[in-house]
């Protein structure tokens, strides 16, 4: 997929000015988040399930090479061909070769975020094949020629009117504002594609090491069609998606749909193992899995390691106030929201996505809802720190952080600066006690005024209060050894 | 060096160790809660219905065709079906039904299957592929009727896997967990029943 994460600020400006998009995004509030909340109420101890999920994913990563090799051996034993790709481009090439060798003309796809990373559709189309996305959201976006804006609800930024307009243009059908009719129309349009396809391409929500299986989690049933009807099936997925056993899958499946859409389980969970049995009437005769690295292995053992636990539920973006205001496209690559703010710089390189880790208030809603307990705000802090130490932030930002650091280490000067700084700001404010601009920080005041500080600084108030009580407690900078021992630091 | 070797090499380097020779199989089996069958049944029915499946119950397998006819009558659906070959022996004719034991084509409107087991935790059906178990019967027709013996109800997904392991030689090509009719919420997060798969899932419990 084309990388536009470098232009984050420009993207955001465009998204915020797009009235139709803003109206579509306003509908987003509630939705998935409310449904998740309602689903959790019905579970005895969701926090225990999260612990279990987090430890399963963490343990897999500790022995990732072992489980991948186990998966490969088992899959091969069942007749599945396993391929390894270092980059998205390599994965596309492997898939193209499979398609050419099998004489494939028509490809149907169920949702695969890894194939969005690699830009697979363009490659297949350029090679003269017809590619049809079959997940309703992805199908809408294929017609609109747009990338997904959400990892589980790719067309969430589109209204029914926009969908209807697209269908009118591409199917020649009359306009409607009835959502079930639109879904029915897509069903009718896509059914012939399923039946005629030579090759089905899917993602893989999970790989099961012990059985050599690919697991696909869907609601629409397109995942089943794509993996059942065409004579060739290729699953393209990330190397981190492996789980050791079917019991692990059971545990993770208690988390994924609830966290994603608030469903207790998705309509379909398909565990696909090997090729069509001899004498069987359905199933692919050729089955392939492409294990894609594309930046993942670099994260192992490093300070972003925990991001690889992700099971792609989308809960972090569903609960992110920033995502809900700017939409998924602003993030400029495949993965939006908090997890995207980490994966995009992690996979593509920090210099390609400088603003993404900054696009957060660190409110930690994402961390609170993450089913596998990824410490998303901490990881964003790690990236922010890297940007600073690698000199990737603008000079004035680096300078102000240095200044801040120096002040924070010199309490006397801090108190002095606070006292005179507040007076200065008060003097700069008008009679409305608001600062409409701040020198050097005009980006900050572009959308809002800063209230001028009122009254005395905290330190001055504190000193007076203590004096009044005639009981001066000196402010200590470091905790005493006994406090340290008792864990009272801070 | 192949891509495979280079990827594995980076994984080892990241984890700072050679690939372990063996890693103990994590034991995350969950013991069943050993609840009486009636509880399982009630849970299963309540959850299946909450996922927009419909449920009927009959005393024995011979009563299935009449129950199917009754359902089709109520829904106003044609009395013509494709079935799994294992259901051929039932007397469909007396209930006024045509039942053909073959894989469906896209035009077939009703598919009737058996069910490997049912999972009470989520109201889910487990069907697996096989020479006589066409995966498409529960996928292409707009109505899917699943016959499920009450003594094949288990509590959780873990027990369903254990049952497969004890009864089947190996994991079948396709293991499908089905929880209600297909659906989508891709337009304005509005849930619409009947996406690419069946619009109706009717479960006939036997026993």
Contacts between the chains, C-beta under 8 A, distances in Angstrom:
chain1	res1	chain2	res2	distance
A	27	B	188	6.3
A	27	B	189	7.4
A	28	B	189	7.7
A	31	B	189	4.6
A	32	B	189	7.0
A	52	B	28	7.6
A	56	B	26	7.5
A	56	B	28	7.2
A	59	B	26	6.5
A	62	B	15	7.0
A	63	B	20	6.1
A	63	B	23	4.9
A	64	B	11	5.4
A	64	B	15	7.3
A	65	B	8	5.3
A	65	B	11	4.4
A	65	B	12	5.9
A	65	B	15	7.3
A	65	B	19	4.5
A	66	B	19	5.7
A	66	B	20	5.2
A	66	B	22	7.9
A	66	B	23	5.0
A	67	B	23	7.6
A	68	B	8	7.4
A	68	B	11	7.6
A	69	B	8	7.6
A	69	B	19	6.9
A	78	B	170	7.7
A	84	B	2	7.2
A	84	B	3	4.7
A	84	B	4	3.9
A	84	B	7	5.6
A	85	B	3	6.0
A	86	B	3	4.7
A	86	B	6	6.1
A	86	B	7	6.2
A	90	B	3	6.3
A	134	B	196	6.9
A	135	B	186	7.2
A	136	B	184	4.9
A	136	B	186	4.0
A	136	B	187	7.2
A	136	B	195	6.5
A	137	B	186	3.8
A	140	B	186	7.1
A	140	B	187	7.7
A	153	B	185	7.0
A	153	B	186	6.2
A	153	B	189	6.9
A	154	B	186	7.4
A	155	B	186	5.7
A	155	B	187	7.2
A	156	B	186	8.0
A	156	B	189	7.0
A	158	B	187	7.4
A	159	B	188	6.6
A	160	B	187	5.6
A	160	B	188	5.7
A	163	B	187	5.6
A	179	B	187	5.0
A	179	B	188	6.4
A	179	B	190	4.8
A	179	B	192	6.0
A	180	B	192	5.0
A	180	B	194	8.0
A	182	B	187	5.9
A	183	B	184	5.8
A	183	B	187	6.9
A	183	B	192	4.5
A	183	B	194	7.3
A	183	B	195	6.4
A	184	B	194	7.4
A	187	B	194	7.2
A	187	B	195	6.5
A	187	B	196	6.0
A	190	B	196	6.6
A	191	B	106	6.2
A	191	B	196	7.4
A	194	B	196	7.4
A	195	B	106	5.7
A	210	B	25	7.3
A	211	B	171	4.9
A	213	B	171	6.5
A	213	B	175	8.0
A	219	B	182	6.7
A	219	B	183	5.2
A	219	B	184	6.2
A	219	B	185	7.6
A	219	B	195	6.8
A	220	B	182	5.6
A	220	B	183	7.1
A	220	B	184	4.9
A	220	B	186	7.9
A	220	B	195	3.5
A	220	B	196	4.9
A	220	B	197	7.0
A	221	B	139	6.4
A	221	B	182	3.9
A	221	B	195	5.8
A	221	B	196	4.1
A	221	B	197	2.7
A	221	B	198	7.6
A	222	B	195	7.3
A	222	B	196	4.7
A	224	B	135	7.4
A	224	B	139	5.4
A	224	B	176	6.7
A	224	B	197	6.6
A	225	B	139	6.8
A	225	B	196	5.8
A	225	B	197	7.8
A	227	B	174	7.4
A	228	B	135	5.1
A	228	B	136	6.4
A	228	B	139	6.6
A	228	B	174	6.8
A	229	B	136	7.5
A	239	B	7	6.5
A	239	B	11	7.8
A	244	B	23	8.0
A	244	B	25	6.8
A	244	B	26	5.5
A	245	B	25	6.6
A	245	B	26	6.5
A	245	B	28	7.0
A	246	B	158	7.9
A	246	B	161	4.5
A	247	B	26	7.8
A	247	B	27	7.9
A	247	B	28	4.4
A	247	B	29	5.5
A	247	B	30	7.5
A	247	B	158	5.4
A	247	B	161	6.9
A	248	B	26	6.7
A	248	B	28	5.9
A	249	B	157	7.9
A	250	B	30	7.7
A	250	B	156	6.9
A	250	B	157	4.0
A	250	B	158	4.9
A	250	B	161	7.0
A	251	B	28	6.0
A	253	B	157	6.7
A	261	B	185	6.8
A	264	B	47	7.2
A	264	B	51	7.9
A	264	B	122	5.2
A	264	B	179	7.9
A	265	B	51	8.0
A	265	B	122	4.3
A	265	B	124	6.0
A	265	B	177	7.2
A	265	B	179	4.9
A	266	B	179	7.1
A	267	B	51	7.7
A	267	B	178	7.0
A	267	B	179	5.4
A	267	B	180	5.7
A	267	B	181	7.4
A	267	B	182	5.6
A	267	B	183	6.0
A	267	B	197	7.4
A	268	B	176	6.4
A	268	B	177	6.8
A	268	B	178	6.2
A	268	B	179	7.6
A	268	B	182	7.4
A	268	B	197	7.2
A	269	B	176	7.5
A	269	B	177	4.1
A	270	B	174	6.2
A	270	B	175	7.1
A	270	B	176	5.2
A	270	B	177	7.6
A	271	B	171	7.0
A	271	B	174	7.4
A	271	B	175	4.1
A	271	B	176	7.9
A	272	B	173	6.9
A	272	B	174	5.8
A	272	B	175	8.0
A	273	B	170	7.9
A	273	B	171	4.8
A	273	B	172	7.0
A	273	B	173	5.9
A	273	B	174	7.7
A	273	B	175	7.5
A	274	B	173	5.6
A	275	B	173	6.8
A	276	B	173	6.4
A	277	B	129	7.3
A	277	B	130	6.8
A	277	B	131	6.1
A	277	B	172	7.7
A	277	B	173	5.9
A	278	B	131	7.9
A	279	B	131	4.6
A	280	B	129	6.6
A	280	B	130	6.8
A	280	B	131	5.1
A	280	B	173	7.2
A	281	B	103	4.5
A	281	B	131	7.7
A	281	B	134	5.5
A	281	B	136	7.8
A	282	B	103	6.4
A	282	B	129	7.0
A	282	B	134	5.8
A	282	B	135	5.1
A	282	B	136	5.2
A	283	B	129	6.1
A	283	B	135	6.7
A	283	B	173	5.0
A	283	B	174	6.3
A	291	B	7	7.6
A	293	B	3	7.8
A	293	B	7	4.8
A	293	B	10	7.5
A	297	B	7	5.6
A	297	B	10	3.9
A	297	B	11	5.1
A	297	B	14	6.2
A	298	B	10	6.6
A	298	B	14	7.2
A	299	B	14	7.4
A	300	B	10	7.5
A	300	B	11	5.8
A	300	B	14	3.0
A	300	B	15	5.7
A	301	B	13	7.8
A	301	B	14	3.8
A	301	B	15	5.3
A	301	B	16	6.0
A	302	B	14	6.8
A	305	B	14	7.8
